[in-house]
Amino acid sequence: VAGTVALGVLNLVGVATLASLLGDPGARYVLAAQGLGWVAGLLPALGAYAVSFFAIPSFRWFWNQRRNADIQARNKARAAASRLVARGGRWLQEASQD
């Protein structure tokens, strides 16, 4: 997990650094002169990837937390119903005779 987080942070820092460097018109000119003008075009995609690297797993974690809470609530209700049935009682015997 720590390696994954470090990779994501490094990715964010790299995109921020690249954006800062490409903010200088001279840097864009140098890249274009070296045949690397396409690098500037990748910046939006790289930024989206860097953000989604953390956003998607975070969304899934919150979503799964909510689903797990719902599952636990259903399991508690089932356990309570099971205890009632196991305990039996007059109302259960009357219902089974109908």
LINSUL-V141671 format. One line per field, one symbol per residue. ss: DSSP state (h for helix, s for strand, l for the rest). phi: phi as a letter, one per 40 degrees, with the letter a starting at -180 (. if undefined). psi: psi as a letter, one per 40 degrees, with the letter a starting at -180 (. if undefined). A space follows every 50 residues. Layout:
ss: ???
phi: ???
psi: ???
This chain:
ss: lhhhhhhhhhhhhhhhhhhhhhllhhhhhhhhhllllhhhhhhhhhhhhh hhhhhhhhhhhhhhhhhhhhhhhhhhhhhhhhhhhhhllhhhhhhhhl
phi: .cccccccccccccccccccccccdcccccccccgbccccccdccccccc ccdbcccccccccccccccccccccccccccccccccghccccccccc
psi: dddddddddddddddddddddedhdddddddddeefdedddedddddddd dddddddddddddddddddddddddddddddddddddbiddddddde.
